[in-house]
Amino acid sequence: MIHLALTHDWELRGDGSGDIEEIQFAPMRRLIGIYKKFGVRTTFLPDAMQQVRFRSLQEKHENLRRDADRWDEHAREAYAGGHDIQLHLHSQWSDARYGDGKWELKGEWSLLKYDRDRAARMIAESKRYLEELLSPIDHTYRCIAFRASALALAPSPHLLATLAALGIEIDVSIAAGFYLDNQTLQLDYRKCEETFLPYYPRMDDARLVSTKHESIVCVPLHHFYGSRREVTKQNLALVTGRLGERGKASTAQKPRAQLDTQTSGAARAYEKLIAPAIKRKHFVSDLSRLNYPLMREMLASIRARAHDAGLSQVPVVLTNHPKDIRDWDAIERFVGEVAEAEDIQFVTLTEVADKLQSGEFHVRTRSPSPG
């Protein structure tokens, strides 16, 4: 049995921009409508640092108070409707400034760039916000799962120990194969020792498997390699759509929308159109970035890896970014198909944590080196 935990990073854009109704509230309501149709419960991972910062400035800006109140209402309604709420945060909100209706985010994007005390304060404050928000609905509510800012969890001499000390039981930040090196973020998860099953991490580097039971468990984000054919088809459709949007913006004499913040022109064309035709593309399993054929390829990968694991029960974590959803029909079709599958059931991250604690899910350790 595959226990599929569908999670959602619920947030504004990384620079603090975006209409909060359009990219947070409305997508959450639409997702919940889909899940209600199929009797599915999932996990929302709100960027609690964003909300903490909204609250810190609400006395000066009434619009921030209104948005923060609606944020709370949506989170409570999702939880009361059976969905899980767990912790995500983006540390760049730590020094955010607001003026003329716009946010300017001054903090580092990576928690790895903060010292132990500063990181601990951010995590503790965000965790406390969620628990104080939801415990009046359910006195048993606990914030026990965490996804790091931009997946930046490892290596760190203190971050895992800090999470465990604050009562976090599972982390869902590690995405094997993910690599990024630019001015904002530097992450290298290309050589993770465990890429599929839950494992006890080495406490100074979550990319490595510990030789003993630790106070926290890492459950990797699923990843797969999309076929050349489907990746190329999806990217051609995206480029065509974006070129159309640029044409409309030009006609309306509006600023042109850039295709990407890192690459453009020939480099962008190679990355999106030529490279996928040469080799298969690595995907973190994020539903917002996949069309339906790629979702089917992802599901085939999950089933194959679960079979190869040789275990009777396997938890698998997927992600989704409601602000970036490209194909709502594909998501609804995927959820409906999985809901009917006999070998898959949807679970929340709280349920994953409970099954890990009870021993229903195997947690990997690494054999000590000889001698």
N, C-alpha and C positions, 0 to 999 in steps of 0.2 A: 504494500500500500504506500502510495506517494502522498505525503501530507504537504500540500502546497500553500505556502504563506504568501499571499499577494499583499505587498506593502506599497504605500504611497508617500512620497516626499511632498508634503503639503506646504507650499511656500510661495513667496514672491520671487522675482528674478534675482540672480546673484548680486546685482548691483543695487537692489532695493526698488527697482522700477516695476511698472505693471499695475494695471487697474485691479484692485484686490477683489472686486466682485467678479470681474471677467476671468481672472486666472486662478483664483482660489475658491471663492464661494460657489459660483455657478458650476464649475467642474465637479466639486465634491457632491453637490446635490444630484447632478446627472449620474455620477458613478453609483451613488447610493440607490438611485432608482433602478439601475441595471442590476445591482446585487439583490435588491428586494425581489425583483422579478424571478430570479433563479434561486432564492433562498440561501444566498452566500454571505458569509461574514469575512471581512478582511481587516487589515491594520492600517490606520493612518498614522504617519509620522510627521506631526507638525513641527515646523521650525519655531521652537519655543523662544529662541533668542530674539527673533523678529517680534514676537508678541510682547516679550518683556520690554523691549525698547519702545514699542508703541505705548505701553502703559507708563513708562518713565516720563514721557513727554505729553501725556494726555491733558494735564492741567493747563498747558500753554496752547494746545491745539485741539479744539473740540472735535474736529474731523477724525483725529487719531483715536479719540475715545470711542466715537461711534463705530469705527472700523474694528477696534479691539473688542468692543461688546459683541459685535456680530461674529467675530472670530470665535469668541467663547461660545456663543449660541450654536454655531455650526459644529464645534467640537463636542459639545454636550449632546446634541441631537444625534450625531454619529455614534457616540458611545451608548446612549440610551437605546439606539436601534440595534445594538448587538455587535457593533464594530469595535475593534480594539483601538486604543490611542496609546502610542509609545513615543519615545523621545528622539528627536532629530534636532540639530542646531547648526546654524552657520555662524561661525565665530566672527565674521566680518561685521556683524551687527553690534559687536561689543563697543565700538566707538562711533556709532552712527550719529549723524547730525541731520536735522530736518529744517528746511526753510524754503519758502516760496513754493510749497506744495511738492517738494522733491526731497528724496533721501540721498545723502552722501555717506557711503559706507567706508570708514577709515580703517577698520580692523583687518588683521591678517585672515585670509580665507582658511588657513590650515591650523587646526588645534595643535599640530606638532611644533608650531613656532612660538607657542606660549609656554611659560614656565609652569611648574606643577601647581602652584597656588592660584594663578590666574585661570588656568584651565579648570581646576576644581571648582572655583567660584562660579564660573559660567555654567558648568554642568549642573551643579547643585541648585542654582537659582532657577534654571529652566525645568529641572525635574520637580522642584517644589511647586512651581507654577501649575504644572499639569496635575499633580496630586491634590493640590488645594482646589483646583477647578472641578475635578471629577469625583473626589471622595464624598461630597454631599449626595451624589447620585447613587454611589455604591461604596460603602465604607470599606469594602475589601479591595478596592482598586489599588494596584501598585504599578509604579513605573519601573519596569524590570528589563526593558530592551532598549537598545541604543544604536543609532547610526550617526557616524561622525560627520562633521562638516566636510563636504566634498569628498567623502570616503577617506579622509586623512587620519588614519589610525596608527600606522606603523611605518618605521620603527619608533618607539618612544620608551624612555626609561621609567615613565610614571603613569601614562594614560590608562592602561588596563588596570593597574592597581587602584587608581583613583575611581574608575567606574565601579569596580568590585566593592570598594569601601563605601560607596554611595548606594549600594543595593542593586546595581545593575547585574543581571544574571547572564544575559546573552548579548553579544554584539553582532550586528549584521552589516558591517562596513567593508569587509574584505571581498574584493572582486578580482579573482585570479586572472592574470593576463592584462590587467588594466595598467596603462603607463601614461604619464603626463609630465612634461618638463617645459614649463614656460615661466614667465615672470610672476604669475600668480600662484601656481601650484607645482610641486615636484613630488610625484608619487611613482613608485615602481613595484607593482605586484606581479611581475612576470615570472617570478621564481617562488611562488607560494608552495609550501610543502603539502598542503591539503587544499583541493580545489572544489570539493563537492560535499563531503560529509562533515557533520559537526565535529569539532576538535577542541582540545584544551590547548590554548596558545602559550607559547613561551612569553612570559610576562614583560619582557623588554622588546619583543618583536612579534607582533601577531601574524606575521607571514610564516612563522615557524611553529611546528607542533611541539608541545612540551612532552617531556618524558614522564610527567606525573599529573595527577588530578590538580587542577587549578581552581580558583574561586570564580572564574568566569568562563563561558563557553563561546567560541566563535562559530557562527553558522554562516558559511560563505554565501555571497550573492551568486546565483547561478549565472553562468556564461556559456556561450556556444559560438560556433563559427557558421555564419550564414553562407548559403551556396552562392557561387558567382552569379548565377542566373538571376536569382531573386533579389540579391543586393543591387545588382546593376539596374534591374527594373524599378526598384523602389527609388534609387537615387535619380534616375532619369525623370521619374514622375515628380520628385521633389524639386529638382532644378527647373523643370517646366513650370511648375506651380509658382515657384518664387520669381522666375522671370516675368510671369504674368502679373504678379503683385507689384514688381518694380515698374512695369509698364503703366499700371493704373496709378501708382504714386507719382510717376513723372507727368502723366496727363493731368493729374490734379494739382501739379506744382507743389508736391510735398517732398520732404527729404527722402532720398533713396534708402531703401532697406538693404543693409549689407548681408551678403550670404553667410559670412562667417567672420568672427572677430580675430581669428588667428591667420587664416590664409585666404587668398583670393586669386582670381585670374587663372593662369595656367596651373599653378600649384593646386588650387581648389579643384579644377577639372580633373587633374591626375588623381587626387585623393578620392574623389567621389565617383568618377566614371571609369577611369583606366585601371587603377589598382584593383578594384573588386573583380574586374574581368580577368586579372592575372592570378590573383590568389584569393582565398576565402577571407571574409572579414570577421574580425573578432567583435562580438557583441556582449556587453553586460545585458542581462535579460530584463530590459526596461520596455514595458508594453507601449509606452508613449512613443517610442522610436521604431516600432515594428509594424509592418503591414500584416495582413492575415496569413499569407503564405510563410512569412518568416516566423510568425507565432507558431505555426504548425511545425516548422523545422525545430524551433526551440523545444516544443513539447516532445518531439521525437528524441531529441538529445537528452531530455530529462528521463524519459522512459529507458533509454539505452543505458544511461549511467546508473540509474537505480537498479536495473537488472544486473549490471556488472558488479555492483556493490555486494550482492549476495545477502542482503538483509531483508527481514520481513517488513520493516517500516523505515521510511526515509523521509526526513523533512527537507523541503526545497524552498528557498526564498527567492521570490521575484520582486522587482521594483517597478515603480510607475511614477511619472511626474505629471500630475493633472494639468499643470500649466502648459505642458508641451504636447498634449495628446493630438495626434495627427489624424487618426481614423477611429471615430467612435463606433462605427458599425463593426469594425474588426474586433474591437475590445468586447462588444456585446456578444458577437458570434463566438469568440474564444471562451468567454466565461460560460456561456450556455453549453458549449461542447464539453468543457471540463466538468461542469456541474453534473452532467449525465454519465461521466466516465466511471466505470466500476473499479478502476485501479487507482483513482485519485480522489482525494477529498480536500476541500479548503479548510485551513485552520488559521487561527490568529497567532501572533507572536507570543501572547500570554500562554496559549495552549502549547506552543512549542516549548516554552520554558518549563511548563508543568511536566511535560512528557520527558524532558531531559532530566529533571529532578527525580522523577519516579523511576528512571531507568528504562522506559519504553523505547527511547531512542539511544542508539549506540553513540558514544563519544570517543573519538580516536585519541590515543596517545602514541608517542613514538618510542620504540624500543631504545633503551640506553645503548650507547656505543660500547663495543666490547672493550674490556679493560678499564 
